[in-house]
Amino acid sequence: MERHGRESRRVVEVLDLRLKGGDFVCREVSIADFALYPRVRAYKWARVRIDALDNVQARLKRAGGRPRVERGLSVASVLDGCPLTVADER
């Protein structure tokens, strides 16, 4: 479990660096953005702290605020009391 936590933190740190100065993992929106979003969105469930990762936090808010993402997530439920959508955090 500890190893998974360290790897999850490493992934979000790399993502934070990659998002520095841009909105997407690549120059424009790509499959990488869609593939990483669910993993990063579950940071609370995975017990990974992202409070110092401003780029990741901003990306989660931008992606989570998209109407179709909100619509898709509206069918999800809450796991272990951890919010799965930006709206759940309010």
TIKOL-93489 format. One record per atom (N, C-alpha, C, O): residue in one letter; x, y, z; atom name. Coordinates in steps of 0.05 Angstrom, whole numbers. Each point is the difference from the previous one (the first is absolute). Last residue first. Layout:
// residues N
{drendo->a	x->X	y->Y	z->Z	roro->CA}
...
This chain:
// residues 90
{drendo->r	x->-356	y->412	z->-46	roro->N}
{drendo->r	x->-12	y->25	z->12	roro->CA}
{drendo->r	x->-15	y->-6	z->24	roro->C}
{drendo->r	x->-11	y->18	z->13	roro->O}
{drendo->e	x->51	y->-84	z->-71	roro->N}
{drendo->e	x->19	y->11	z->19	roro->CA}
{drendo->e	x->-12	y->25	z->14	roro->C}
{drendo->e	x->11	y->8	z->21	roro->O}
{drendo->d	x->-55	y->-57	z->-92	roro->N}
{drendo->d	x->-1	y->-15	z->25	roro->CA}
{drendo->d	x->17	y->12	z->22	roro->C}
{drendo->d	x->-4	y->-4	z->24	roro->O}
{drendo->a	x->5	y->37	z->-115	roro->N}
{drendo->a	x->-24	y->9	z->15	roro->CA}
{drendo->a	x->-3	y->-14	z->27	roro->C}
{drendo->a	x->-10	y->12	z->19	roro->O}
{drendo->v	x->79	y->-38	z->-80	roro->N}
{drendo->v	x->6	y->26	z->12	roro->CA}
{drendo->v	x->-24	y->10	z->17	roro->C}
{drendo->v	x->4	y->12	z->21	roro->O}
{drendo->t	x->4	y->-116	z->-30	roro->N}
{drendo->t	x->-3	y->22	z->-18	roro->CA}
{drendo->t	x->7	y->26	z->14	roro->C}
{drendo->t	x->0	y->1	z->24	roro->O}
{drendo->l	x->4	y->-85	z->19	roro->N}
{drendo->l	x->10	y->-7	z->-26	roro->CA}
{drendo->l	x->-4	y->22	z->-20	roro->C}
{drendo->l	x->11	y->-2	z->-22	roro->O}
{drendo->p	x->1	y->-10	z->137	roro->N}
{drendo->p	x->-15	y->11	z->-23	roro->CA}
{drendo->p	x->13	y->-8	z->-26	roro->C}
{drendo->p	x->25	y->-1	z->-3	roro->O}
{drendo->c	x->-24	y->-57	z->94	roro->N}
{drendo->c	x->17	y->17	z->-15	roro->CA}
{drendo->c	x->-15	y->11	z->-24	roro->C}
{drendo->c	x->-11	y->-15	z->-16	roro->O}
{drendo->g	x->-21	y->-52	z->81	roro->N}
{drendo->g	x->-3	y->27	z->9	roro->CA}
{drendo->g	x->18	y->20	z->-14	roro->C}
{drendo->g	x->1	y->23	z->8	roro->O}
{drendo->d	x->-6	y->-117	z->-32	roro->N}
{drendo->d	x->12	y->4	z->26	roro->CA}
{drendo->d	x->-1	y->29	z->10	roro->C}
{drendo->d	x->18	y->9	z->14	roro->O}
{drendo->l	x->-50	y->-12	z->-108	roro->N}
{drendo->l	x->15	y->-23	z->11	roro->CA}
{drendo->l	x->12	y->8	z->27	roro->C}
{drendo->l	x->14	y->20	z->2	roro->O}
{drendo->v	x->-102	y->17	z->-66	roro->N}
{drendo->v	x->23	y->6	z->16	roro->CA}
{drendo->v	x->12	y->-25	z->12	roro->C}
{drendo->v	x->-15	y->-17	z->11	roro->O}
{drendo->s	x->-37	y->20	z->-107	roro->N}
{drendo->s	x->-6	y->4	z->28	roro->CA}
{drendo->s	x->25	y->6	z->15	roro->C}
{drendo->s	x->22	y->0	z->-12	roro->O}
{drendo->a	x->-56	y->16	z->-97	roro->N}
{drendo->a	x->18	y->-13	z->19	roro->CA}
{drendo->a	x->-10	y->5	z->29	roro->C}
{drendo->a	x->-14	y->20	z->5	roro->O}
{drendo->v	x->-24	y->19	z->-84	roro->N}
{drendo->v	x->-10	y->-27	z->4	roro->CA}
{drendo->v	x->17	y->-16	z->20	roro->C}
{drendo->v	x->-8	y->-21	z->9	roro->O}
{drendo->s	x->29	y->110	z->-38	roro->N}
{drendo->s	x->-25	y->1	z->15	roro->CA}
{drendo->s	x->-11	y->-28	z->5	roro->C}
{drendo->s	x->-17	y->-3	z->18	roro->O}
{drendo->l	x->94	y->24	z->-74	roro->N}
{drendo->l	x->5	y->-6	z->28	roro->CA}
{drendo->l	x->-25	y->0	z->18	roro->C}
{drendo->l	x->0	y->-10	z->22	roro->O}
{drendo->g	x->-6	y->32	z->-115	roro->N}
{drendo->g	x->10	y->-27	z->3	roro->CA}
{drendo->g	x->5	y->-8	z->29	roro->C}
{drendo->g	x->-7	y->-22	z->9	roro->O}
{drendo->r	x->-17	y->112	z->-29	roro->N}
{drendo->r	x->-22	y->-18	z->-6	roro->CA}
{drendo->r	x->8	y->-30	z->4	roro->C}
{drendo->r	x->-15	y->-15	z->11	roro->O}
{drendo->e	x->82	y->81	z->-2	roro->N}
{drendo->e	x->-19	y->1	z->22	roro->CA}
{drendo->e	x->-24	y->-19	z->-4	roro->C}
{drendo->e	x->-8	y->-14	z->18	roro->O}
{drendo->v	x->67	y->24	z->-89	roro->N}
{drendo->v	x->13	y->-15	z->22	roro->CA}
{drendo->v	x->-18	y->0	z->24	roro->C}
{drendo->v	x->-4	y->-21	z->13	roro->O}
{drendo->r	x->-23	y->71	z->-86	roro->N}
{drendo->r	x->-3	y->-28	z->-5	roro->CA}
{drendo->r	x->14	y->-18	z->21	roro->C}
{drendo->r	x->-9	y->-22	z->5	roro->O}
{drendo->p	x->13	y->119	z->2	roro->N}
{drendo->p	x->-27	y->-10	z->2	roro->CA}
{drendo->p	x->-2	y->-30	z->-5	roro->C}
{drendo->p	x->-15	y->-14	z->14	roro->O}
{drendo->r	x->102	y->59	z->28	roro->N}
{drendo->r	x->-10	y->-2	z->-27	roro->CA}
{drendo->r	x->-28	y->-14	z->2	roro->C}
{drendo->r	x->-3	y->-20	z->14	roro->O}
{drendo->g	x->63	y->35	z->61	roro->N}
{drendo->g	x->-21	y->20	z->-5	roro->CA}
{drendo->g	x->-11	y->-1	z->-28	roro->C}
{drendo->g	x->-19	y->14	z->-6	roro->O}
{drendo->g	x->92	y->-69	z->38	roro->N}
{drendo->g	x->-24	y->-7	z->15	roro->CA}
{drendo->g	x->-23	y->19	z->-5	roro->C}
{drendo->g	x->-23	y->-7	z->4	roro->O}
{drendo->a	x->108	y->25	z->-42	roro->N}
{drendo->a	x->-11	y->-25	z->-12	roro->CA}
{drendo->a	x->-27	y->-7	z->14	roro->C}
{drendo->a	x->-19	y->-7	z->-14	roro->O}
{drendo->r	x->67	y->81	z->48	roro->N}
{drendo->r	x->-8	y->5	z->-28	roro->CA}
{drendo->r	x->-14	y->-24	z->-12	roro->C}
{drendo->r	x->-21	y->2	z->-12	roro->O}
{drendo->k	x->56	y->-11	z->99	roro->N}
{drendo->k	x->-23	y->18	z->0	roro->CA}
{drendo->k	x->-9	y->6	z->-28	roro->C}
{drendo->k	x->-24	y->0	z->-6	roro->O}
{drendo->l	x->102	y->-52	z->17	roro->N}
{drendo->l	x->-23	y->-15	z->10	roro->CA}
{drendo->l	x->-25	y->18	z->0	roro->C}
{drendo->l	x->-22	y->-10	z->-7	roro->O}
{drendo->r	x->103	y->50	z->-15	roro->N}
{drendo->r	x->-9	y->-18	z->-22	roro->CA}
{drendo->r	x->-24	y->-16	z->9	roro->C}
{drendo->r	x->-19	y->-4	z->-16	roro->O}
{drendo->a	x->61	y->60	z->79	roro->N}
{drendo->a	x->-13	y->16	z->-20	roro->CA}
{drendo->a	x->-11	y->-18	z->-22	roro->C}
{drendo->a	x->-22	y->5	z->-10	roro->O}
{drendo->q	x->74	y->-46	z->76	roro->N}
{drendo->q	x->-26	y->10	z->11	roro->CA}
{drendo->q	x->-15	y->16	z->-20	roro->C}
{drendo->q	x->-25	y->-4	z->-3	roro->O}
{drendo->v	x->111	y->-23	z->-20	roro->N}
{drendo->v	x->-18	y->-24	z->1	roro->CA}
{drendo->v	x->-27	y->9	z->10	roro->C}
{drendo->v	x->-21	y->-8	z->-10	roro->O}
{drendo->n	x->89	y->72	z->11	roro->N}
{drendo->n	x->-8	y->-6	z->-27	roro->CA}
{drendo->n	x->-19	y->-24	z->-2	roro->C}
{drendo->n	x->-19	y->1	z->-16	roro->O}
{drendo->d	x->57	y->26	z->101	roro->N}
{drendo->d	x->-20	y->19	z->-10	roro->CA}
{drendo->d	x->-9	y->-6	z->-29	roro->C}
{drendo->d	x->-24	y->3	z->-6	roro->O}
{drendo->l	x->66	y->-55	z->91	roro->N}
{drendo->l	x->2	y->-4	z->-29	roro->CA}
{drendo->l	x->-21	y->17	z->-14	roro->C}
{drendo->l	x->-22	y->-10	z->-8	roro->O}
{drendo->a	x->33	y->-2	z->105	roro->N}
{drendo->a	x->22	y->16	z->-10	roro->CA}
{drendo->a	x->3	y->-2	z->-31	roro->C}
{drendo->a	x->18	y->13	z->-11	roro->O}
{drendo->d	x->-85	y->-64	z->58	roro->N}
{drendo->d	x->-4	y->28	z->8	roro->CA}
{drendo->d	x->23	y->18	z->-10	roro->C}
{drendo->d	x->-5	y->24	z->-4	roro->O}
{drendo->i	x->-19	y->-123	z->-3	roro->N}
{drendo->i	x->7	y->17	z->-23	roro->CA}
{drendo->i	x->-1	y->29	z->7	roro->C}
{drendo->i	x->-1	y->17	z->-18	roro->O}
{drendo->r	x->8	y->-125	z->63	roro->N}
{drendo->r	x->-4	y->29	z->5	roro->CA}
{drendo->r	x->9	y->15	z->-25	roro->C}
{drendo->r	x->21	y->-4	z->-11	roro->O}
{drendo->v	x->-61	y->-99	z->27	roro->N}
{drendo->v	x->23	y->15	z->-11	roro->CA}
{drendo->v	x->-6	y->30	z->3	roro->C}
{drendo->v	x->-22	y->10	z->-8	roro->O}
{drendo->r	x->-32	y->-95	z->27	roro->N}
{drendo->r	x->14	y->14	z->22	roro->CA}
{drendo->r	x->26	y->13	z->-10	roro->C}
{drendo->r	x->21	y->-2	z->13	roro->O}
{drendo->a	x->-95	y->-44	z->-62	roro->N}
{drendo->a	x->27	y->-12	z->1	roro->CA}
{drendo->a	x->18	y->11	z->22	roro->C}
{drendo->a	x->23	y->-8	z->3	roro->O}
{drendo->w	x->-110	y->43	z->-17	roro->N}
{drendo->w	x->-4	y->-29	z->5	roro->CA}
{drendo->w	x->27	y->-14	z->3	roro->C}
{drendo->w	x->3	y->-18	z->16	roro->O}
{drendo->k	x->-2	y->108	z->-42	roro->N}
{drendo->k	x->-8	y->-3	z->28	roro->CA}
{drendo->k	x->-3	y->-29	z->7	roro->C}
{drendo->k	x->9	y->-9	z->22	roro->O}
{drendo->y	x->11	y->30	z->-113	roro->N}
{drendo->y	x->23	y->5	z->18	roro->CA}
{drendo->y	x->-8	y->-3	z->30	roro->C}
{drendo->y	x->16	y->-9	z->16	roro->O}
{drendo->a	x->-62	y->-3	z->-108	roro->N}
{drendo->a	x->-3	y->-18	z->24	roro->CA}
{drendo->a	x->22	y->5	z->21	roro->C}
{drendo->a	x->5	y->-18	z->16	roro->O}
{drendo->r	x->-6	y->62	z->-102	roro->N}
{drendo->r	x->-24	y->8	z->14	roro->CA}
{drendo->r	x->-5	y->-16	z->26	roro->C}
{drendo->r	x->-13	y->10	z->18	roro->O}
{drendo->v	x->83	y->-32	z->-79	roro->N}
{drendo->v	x->7	y->24	z->16	roro->CA}
{drendo->v	x->-24	y->9	z->16	roro->C}
{drendo->v	x->3	y->9	z->23	roro->O}
{drendo->r	x->-15	y->-81	z->-82	roro->N}
{drendo->r	x->20	y->-7	z->20	roro->CA}
{drendo->r	x->6	y->23	z->18	roro->C}
{drendo->r	x->1	y->-3	z->25	roro->O}
{drendo->p	x->-60	y->17	z->-99	roro->N}
{drendo->p	x->-12	y->-17	z->21	roro->CA}
{drendo->p	x->20	y->-8	z->22	roro->C}
{drendo->p	x->-7	y->-1	z->23	roro->O}
{drendo->y	x->40	y->55	z->-98	roro->N}
{drendo->y	x->-19	y->13	z->17	roro->CA}
{drendo->y	x->-12	y->-18	z->22	roro->C}
{drendo->y	x->-1	y->8	z->23	roro->O}
{drendo->l	x->64	y->-33	z->-96	roro->N}
{drendo->l	x->10	y->7	z->26	roro->CA}
{drendo->l	x->-21	y->11	z->19	roro->C}
{drendo->l	x->3	y->-2	z->24	roro->O}
{drendo->a	x->-24	y->-21	z->-116	roro->N}
{drendo->a	x->10	y->-24	z->14	roro->CA}
{drendo->a	x->9	y->6	z->29	roro->C}
{drendo->a	x->-4	y->-16	z->18	roro->O}
{drendo->f	x->-23	y->87	z->-77	roro->N}
{drendo->f	x->-23	y->-17	z->7	roro->CA}
{drendo->f	x->8	y->-24	z->16	roro->C}
{drendo->f	x->-14	y->-9	z->18	roro->O}
{drendo->d	x->82	y->64	z->-53	roro->N}
{drendo->d	x->-16	y->15	z->20	roro->CA}
{drendo->d	x->-23	y->-16	z->10	roro->C}
{drendo->d	x->-6	y->0	z->24	roro->O}
{drendo->a	x->58	y->-36	z->-94	roro->N}
{drendo->a	x->15	y->0	z->25	roro->CA}
{drendo->a	x->-16	y->15	z->22	roro->C}
{drendo->a	x->0	y->-9	z->23	roro->O}
{drendo->i	x->-28	y->9	z->-114	roro->N}
{drendo->i	x->-9	y->-24	z->15	roro->CA}
{drendo->i	x->14	y->-2	z->27	roro->C}
{drendo->i	x->-11	y->-11	z->19	roro->O}
{drendo->s	x->7	y->109	z->-56	roro->N}
{drendo->s	x->6	y->-26	z->-13	roro->CA}
{drendo->s	x->-11	y->-22	z->18	roro->C}
{drendo->s	x->-11	y->4	z->21	roro->O}
{drendo->v	x->20	y->113	z->-40	roro->N}
{drendo->v	x->-14	y->-22	z->14	roro->CA}
{drendo->v	x->5	y->-26	z->-16	roro->C}
{drendo->v	x->-1	y->-1	z->-24	roro->O}
{drendo->e	x->78	y->69	z->12	roro->N}
{drendo->e	x->-29	y->3	z->-2	roro->CA}
{drendo->e	x->-13	y->-24	z->13	roro->C}
{drendo->e	x->13	y->-20	z->6	roro->O}
{drendo->r	x->80	y->27	z->0	roro->N}
{drendo->r	x->-6	y->27	z->-8	roro->CA}
{drendo->r	x->-29	y->7	z->-2	roro->C}
{drendo->r	x->-9	y->22	z->5	roro->O}
{drendo->c	x->29	y->-100	z->60	roro->N}
{drendo->c	x->14	y->6	z->-25	roro->CA}
{drendo->c	x->-6	y->29	z->-7	roro->C}
{drendo->c	x->-12	y->14	z->16	roro->O}
{drendo->v	x->-26	y->-37	z->62	roro->N}
{drendo->v	x->25	y->-16	z->2	roro->CA}
{drendo->v	x->17	y->4	z->-24	roro->C}
{drendo->v	x->24	y->3	z->2	roro->O}
{drendo->f	x->-90	y->77	z->22	roro->N}
{drendo->f	x->-2	y->-28	z->-7	roro->CA}
{drendo->f	x->27	y->-14	z->3	roro->C}
{drendo->f	x->21	y->13	z->2	roro->O}
{drendo->d	x->-36	y->82	z->12	roro->N}
{drendo->d	x->-25	y->-11	z->10	roro->CA}
{drendo->d	x->-2	y->-30	z->-3	roro->C}
{drendo->d	x->-17	y->-13	z->12	roro->O}
{drendo->g	x->107	y->80	z->6	roro->N}
{drendo->g	x->-19	y->-9	z->-21	roro->CA}
{drendo->g	x->-24	y->-13	z->13	roro->C}
{drendo->g	x->-1	y->-6	z->24	roro->O}
{drendo->g	x->81	y->40	z->23	roro->N}
{drendo->g	x->-1	y->17	z->-23	roro->CA}
{drendo->g	x->-19	y->-9	z->-22	roro->C}
{drendo->g	x->0	y->11	z->-22	roro->O}
{drendo->k	x->23	y->-84	z->88	roro->N}
{drendo->k	x->11	y->27	z->5	roro->CA}
{drendo->k	x->0	y->16	z->-26	roro->C}
{drendo->k	x->13	y->-7	z->-19	roro->O}
{drendo->l	x->-36	y->-87	z->30	roro->N}
{drendo->l	x->-21	y->19	z->-4	roro->CA}
{drendo->l	x->9	y->29	z->5	roro->C}
{drendo->l	x->-15	y->19	z->-6	roro->O}
{drendo->r	x->73	y->-94	z->20	roro->N}
{drendo->r	x->-7	y->0	z->-28	roro->CA}
{drendo->r	x->-21	y->21	z->-6	roro->C}
{drendo->r	x->-1	y->12	z->-22	roro->O}
{drendo->l	x->28	y->-26	z->112	roro->N}
{drendo->l	x->22	y->12	z->-16	roro->CA}
{drendo->l	x->-8	y->2	z->-29	roro->C}
{drendo->l	x->6	y->20	z->-13	roro->O}
{drendo->d	x->-66	y->-65	z->69	roro->N}
{drendo->d	x->1	y->28	z->7	roro->CA}
{drendo->d	x->22	y->15	z->-16	roro->C}
{drendo->d	x->-4	y->22	z->-9	roro->O}
{drendo->l	x->-2	y->-116	z->0	roro->N}
{drendo->l	x->-22	y->14	z->-14	roro->CA}
{drendo->l	x->1	y->30	z->7	roro->C}
{drendo->l	x->-4	y->16	z->-18	roro->O}
{drendo->v	x->63	y->-70	z->65	roro->N}
{drendo->v	x->9	y->2	z->-29	roro->CA}
{drendo->v	x->-22	y->14	z->-16	roro->C}
{drendo->v	x->7	y->17	z->-16	roro->O}
{drendo->e	x->-29	y->-35	z->105	roro->N}
{drendo->e	x->22	y->20	z->-1	roro->CA}
{drendo->e	x->10	y->4	z->-29	roro->C}
{drendo->e	x->5	y->23	z->-9	roro->O}
{drendo->v	x->-69	y->-90	z->26	roro->N}
{drendo->v	x->-12	y->27	z->1	roro->CA}
{drendo->v	x->21	y->22	z->0	roro->C}
{drendo->v	x->-5	y->22	z->-10	roro->O}
{drendo->v	x->35	y->-112	z->11	roro->N}
{drendo->v	x->-15	y->5	z->-24	roro->CA}
{drendo->v	x->-12	y->28	z->0	roro->C}
{drendo->v	x->2	y->14	z->-20	roro->O}
{drendo->r	x->41	y->-45	z->98	roro->N}
{drendo->r	x->19	y->6	z->-21	roro->CA}
{drendo->r	x->-14	y->7	z->-26	roro->C}
{drendo->r	x->8	y->18	z->-14	roro->O}
{drendo->r	x->-61	y->-47	z->86	roro->N}
{drendo->r	x->11	y->27	z->5	roro->CA}
{drendo->r	x->19	y->7	z->-22	roro->C}
{drendo->r	x->0	y->23	z->-10	roro->O}
{drendo->s	x->-31	y->-110	z->9	roro->N}
{drendo->s	x->-22	y->18	z->-7	roro->CA}
{drendo->s	x->9	y->29	z->4	roro->C}
{drendo->s	x->-6	y->17	z->-17	roro->O}
{drendo->e	x->65	y->-84	z->44	roro->N}
{drendo->e	x->-2	y->1	z->-29	roro->CA}
{drendo->e	x->-22	y->19	z->-9	roro->C}
{drendo->e	x->4	y->15	z->-19	roro->O}
{drendo->r	x->6	y->-30	z->112	roro->N}
{drendo->r	x->24	y->14	z->-11	roro->CA}
{drendo->r	x->-2	y->3	z->-30	roro->C}
{drendo->r	x->6	y->21	z->-11	roro->O}
{drendo->g	x->-72	y->-73	z->52	roro->N}
{drendo->g	x->-3	y->28	z->8	roro->CA}
{drendo->g	x->23	y->17	z->-11	roro->C}
{drendo->g	x->-4	y->22	z->-11	roro->O}
{drendo->h	x->8	y->-116	z->2	roro->N}
{drendo->h	x->-20	y->11	z->-18	roro->CA}
{drendo->h	x->-4	y->30	z->5	roro->C}
{drendo->h	x->-3	y->16	z->-18	roro->O}
{drendo->r	x->59	y->-63	z->77	roro->N}
{drendo->r	x->12	y->2	z->-27	roro->CA}
{drendo->r	x->-19	y->13	z->-20	roro->C}
{drendo->r	x->7	y->17	z->-16	roro->O}
{drendo->e	x->-40	y->-38	z->102	roro->N}
{drendo->e	x->18	y->23	z->1	roro->CA}
{drendo->e	x->14	y->4	z->-27	roro->C}
{drendo->e	x->2	y->23	z->-9	roro->O}
{drendo->m	x->-56	y->-99	z->19	roro->N}
{drendo->m	x->-16	y->24	z->0	roro->CA}
{drendo->m	x->17	y->25	z->0	roro->C}
{drendo->m	x->-5	y->19	z->-14	roro->O}
